[in-house]
Amino acid sequence: MRTTVTMVRHGEVHNPEKVLYGRLPAFQLSERGRRQAEVTAKFLQGRDVAAIISSPLERAVQTANPIAEWYGLPVETDHRLIESSSVFQGRRVEQGPEILKHPYIWKHIVNPFRPSWGEAYVTVAARAVAAVQDARDAYPGREVVLVTHQLPVWMARRALEGRRLWHRPDRRQCALASVTSMIYEGAELGWIEYVEPNGPASAKYGSVGS
């Protein structure tokens, strides 16, 4: 019996101040983000989708809405799909070595393997994988769409692929409004597919026995 659990990352967020919004409320999709959500919803049409489950944050629910409307399903929420926590939430955080210019940050970046500035990778992976597996078990033989955030998607994928969780954030394969599908044969993971419906091309990337 083949079951698919598809993780969708939310679309672009309206964030003119360019802060790390994390779990802050009221950060919603930009106009471009809404278009991205519509494109991804169109890409997912015609499948045997049994449920649509979202992170409780607004940007994820907004991304889930056009998918749910097409299927005539409600958008359920699951806190396990929420964005990771971070002490930098609400701040503008410079990328790369420039971050070392700010002494208040030093105590938070002593361990990039954990990471020490927020929720541990192992914790994010555990809750994201649990959400995937619960969705698989609840709707055997069908497909479930989980709308979430970049890190939960990437941590779930790396954990399911048996790879180390520590990684370079700039090399995550999880674009805005992208689709990462875990295809199970029974309870066993067969392969993973990655598609960017809003990218220049919708080429697939496969892994785990594909």
C-alpha positions as a Python dict, from the first residue, in 0.01 Angstrom:
ca = {
    (1, 'M'): (0, 0, 0),
    (2, 'R'): (154, 330, -110),
    (3, 'T'): (102, 636, 111),
    (4, 'T'): (240, 982, 40),
    (5, 'V'): (306, 1256, 294),
    (6, 'T'): (382, 1583, 119),
    (7, 'M'): (545, 1871, 306),
    (8, 'V'): (490, 2215, 153),
    (9, 'R'): (693, 2515, 262),
    (10, 'H'): (493, 2839, 289),
    (11, 'G'): (526, 3117, 31),
    (12, 'E'): (710, 3447, 54),
    (13, 'V'): (627, 3661, 358),
    (14, 'H'): (563, 4037, 364),
    (15, 'N'): (861, 4150, 571),
    (16, 'P'): (982, 4497, 467),
    (17, 'E'): (1193, 4536, 783),
    (18, 'K'): (1370, 4207, 706),
    (19, 'V'): (1352, 4078, 1062),
    (20, 'L'): (1373, 3716, 1167),
    (21, 'Y'): (1001, 3667, 1222),
    (22, 'G'): (1015, 3313, 1361),
    (23, 'R'): (696, 3244, 1556),
    (24, 'L'): (580, 3605, 1576),
    (25, 'P'): (212, 3653, 1490),
    (26, 'A'): (73, 3864, 1204),
    (27, 'F'): (345, 3789, 950),
    (28, 'Q'): (146, 3706, 640),
    (29, 'L'): (216, 3620, 279),
    (30, 'S'): (320, 3895, 41),
    (31, 'E'): (141, 3931, -291),
    (32, 'R'): (417, 3724, -447),
    (33, 'G'): (374, 3467, -171),
    (34, 'R'): (2, 3441, -245),
    (35, 'R'): (78, 3378, -611),
    (36, 'Q'): (332, 3113, -511),
    (37, 'A'): (70, 2941, -296),
    (38, 'E'): (-174, 2937, -588),
    (39, 'V'): (87, 2787, -822),
    (40, 'T'): (172, 2515, -570),
    (41, 'A'): (-198, 2444, -513),
    (42, 'K'): (-244, 2400, -887),
    (43, 'F'): (57, 2166, -897),
    (44, 'L'): (-103, 1949, -628),
    (45, 'Q'): (-443, 1924, -796),
    (46, 'G'): (-578, 1588, -904),
    (47, 'R'): (-416, 1381, -630),
    (48, 'D'): (-587, 1156, -377),
    (49, 'V'): (-547, 1403, -90),
    (50, 'A'): (-725, 1300, 229),
    (51, 'A'): (-622, 1581, 465),
    (52, 'I'): (-445, 1916, 473),
    (53, 'I'): (-265, 1996, 796),
    (54, 'S'): (-81, 2321, 862),
    (55, 'S'): (146, 2491, 1108),
    (56, 'P'): (-70, 2730, 1313),
    (57, 'L'): (125, 3035, 1191),
    (58, 'E'): (-60, 3266, 950),
    (59, 'R'): (178, 3232, 655),
    (60, 'A'): (145, 2854, 658),
    (61, 'V'): (-235, 2858, 688),
    (62, 'Q'): (-255, 3110, 403),
    (63, 'T'): (-43, 2878, 188),
    (64, 'A'): (-265, 2583, 278),
    (65, 'N'): (-592, 2762, 198),
    (66, 'P'): (-587, 2739, -185),
    (67, 'I'): (-498, 2369, -163),
    (68, 'A'): (-783, 2310, 80),
    (69, 'E'): (-1028, 2507, -133),
    (70, 'W'): (-956, 2296, -440),
    (71, 'Y'): (-1014, 1972, -248),
    (72, 'G'): (-1304, 2100, -41),
    (73, 'L'): (-1125, 2008, 280),
    (74, 'P'): (-1074, 2204, 603),
    (75, 'V'): (-728, 2319, 705),
    (76, 'E'): (-635, 2137, 1024),
    (77, 'T'): (-345, 2262, 1237),
    (78, 'D'): (-68, 2076, 1417),
    (79, 'H'): (171, 2260, 1651),
    (80, 'R'): (445, 2010, 1566),
    (81, 'L'): (470, 2178, 1224),
    (82, 'I'): (546, 2523, 1367),
    (83, 'E'): (862, 2719, 1291),
    (84, 'S'): (1163, 2658, 1518),
    (85, 'S'): (1219, 2895, 1809),
    (86, 'S'): (1509, 3142, 1808),
    (87, 'V'): (1648, 3403, 2046),
    (88, 'F'): (1695, 3628, 1742),
    (89, 'Q'): (1320, 3640, 1671),
    (90, 'G'): (1210, 3996, 1595),
    (91, 'R'): (1563, 4118, 1519),
    (92, 'R'): (1747, 4189, 1198),
    (93, 'V'): (2023, 3929, 1189),
    (94, 'E'): (2318, 3970, 955),
    (95, 'Q'): (2437, 3663, 773),
    (96, 'G'): (2792, 3527, 772),
    (97, 'P'): (3093, 3673, 960),
    (98, 'E'): (2920, 4012, 997),
    (99, 'I'): (2717, 3864, 1282),
    (100, 'L'): (3032, 3871, 1501),
    (101, 'K'): (3019, 4252, 1510),
    (102, 'H'): (2744, 4232, 1773),
    (103, 'P'): (2876, 4119, 2117),
    (104, 'Y'): (2526, 4044, 2255),
    (105, 'I'): (2503, 3763, 2002),
    (106, 'W'): (2826, 3584, 2092),
    (107, 'K'): (2686, 3379, 2379),
    (108, 'H'): (2414, 3245, 2150),
    (109, 'I'): (2640, 3117, 1871),
    (110, 'V'): (2890, 2910, 2066),
    (111, 'N'): (2754, 2579, 1931),
    (112, 'P'): (2633, 2579, 1568),
    (113, 'F'): (2587, 2202, 1582),
    (114, 'R'): (2297, 2226, 1830),
    (115, 'P'): (2225, 2519, 1738),
    (116, 'S'): (2275, 2716, 2060),
    (117, 'W'): (2061, 3013, 1945),
    (118, 'G'): (1734, 2824, 1939),
    (119, 'E'): (1549, 2495, 1923),
    (120, 'A'): (1786, 2201, 1879),
    (121, 'Y'): (1790, 2031, 1540),
    (122, 'V'): (1718, 1697, 1705),
    (123, 'T'): (1401, 1841, 1861),
    (124, 'V'): (1278, 1990, 1534),
    (125, 'A'): (1349, 1662, 1354),
    (126, 'A'): (1167, 1455, 1616),
    (127, 'R'): (846, 1657, 1606),
    (128, 'A'): (845, 1692, 1227),
    (129, 'V'): (905, 1321, 1168),
    (130, 'A'): (634, 1235, 1423),
    (131, 'A'): (388, 1455, 1232),
    (132, 'V'): (483, 1283, 905),
    (133, 'Q'): (447, 935, 1050),
    (134, 'D'): (115, 1013, 1219),
    (135, 'A'): (-19, 1144, 888),
    (136, 'R'): (101, 828, 713),
    (137, 'D'): (-68, 605, 968),
    (138, 'A'): (-394, 803, 971),
    (139, 'Y'): (-453, 783, 594),
    (140, 'P'): (-296, 463, 457),
    (141, 'G'): (-302, 439, 79),
    (142, 'R'): (-374, 809, 31),
    (143, 'E'): (-187, 1141, 42),
    (144, 'V'): (-167, 1400, 320),
    (145, 'V'): (-38, 1755, 270),
    (146, 'L'): (151, 1917, 558),
    (147, 'V'): (215, 2291, 521),
    (148, 'T'): (504, 2408, 732),
    (149, 'H'): (836, 2595, 735),
    (150, 'Q'): (1182, 2545, 591),
    (151, 'L'): (1360, 2396, 892),
    (152, 'P'): (1093, 2136, 986),
    (153, 'V'): (1087, 2018, 624),
    (154, 'W'): (1465, 1996, 599),
    (155, 'M'): (1508, 1830, 938),
    (156, 'A'): (1240, 1570, 860),
    (157, 'R'): (1403, 1493, 528),
    (158, 'R'): (1756, 1462, 666),
    (159, 'A'): (1635, 1244, 954),
    (160, 'L'): (1438, 1014, 722),
    (161, 'E'): (1735, 990, 485),
    (162, 'G'): (1959, 890, 777),
    (163, 'R'): (2186, 1192, 735),
    (164, 'R'): (2340, 1401, 1012),
    (165, 'L'): (2118, 1689, 1117),
    (166, 'W'): (2389, 1953, 1129),
    (167, 'H'): (2418, 2129, 794),
    (168, 'R'): (2488, 2456, 617),
    (169, 'P'): (2164, 2658, 615),
    (170, 'D'): (2252, 2813, 279),
    (171, 'R'): (2245, 2466, 120),
    (172, 'R'): (1896, 2361, 226),
    (173, 'Q'): (1697, 2226, -65),
    (174, 'C'): (1365, 2378, 38),
    (175, 'A'): (1262, 2682, -168),
    (176, 'L'): (955, 2893, -97),
    (177, 'A'): (630, 2706, -171),
    (178, 'S'): (831, 2396, -263),
    (179, 'V'): (700, 2040, -237),
    (180, 'T'): (886, 1758, -58),
    (181, 'S'): (704, 1424, -77),
    (182, 'M'): (779, 1118, 133),
    (183, 'I'): (647, 809, -46),
    (184, 'Y'): (589, 507, 175),
    (185, 'E'): (535, 144, 76),
    (186, 'G'): (345, 22, 379),
    (187, 'A'): (530, 160, 679),
    (188, 'E'): (865, 168, 497),
    (189, 'L'): (993, 484, 330),
    (190, 'G'): (1049, 409, -37),
    (191, 'W'): (1180, 740, -169),
    (192, 'I'): (1159, 1117, -138),
    (193, 'E'): (1076, 1359, -419),
    (194, 'Y'): (1147, 1731, -421),
    (195, 'V'): (983, 1974, -666),
    (196, 'E'): (980, 2354, -697),
    (197, 'P'): (651, 2441, -871),
    (198, 'N'): (750, 2809, -866),
    (199, 'G'): (1103, 2749, -989),
    (200, 'P'): (1243, 2792, -1340),
    (201, 'A'): (1176, 2424, -1394),
    (202, 'S'): (979, 2164, -1200),
    (203, 'A'): (1256, 1906, -1206),
    (204, 'K'): (1231, 1634, -945),
    (205, 'Y'): (1500, 1530, -702),
    (206, 'G'): (1477, 1178, -562),
    (207, 'S'): (1650, 1006, -274),
    (208, 'V'): (1625, 710, -36),
    (209, 'G'): (1615, 418, -273),
    (210, 'S'): (1474, 607, -570),
}
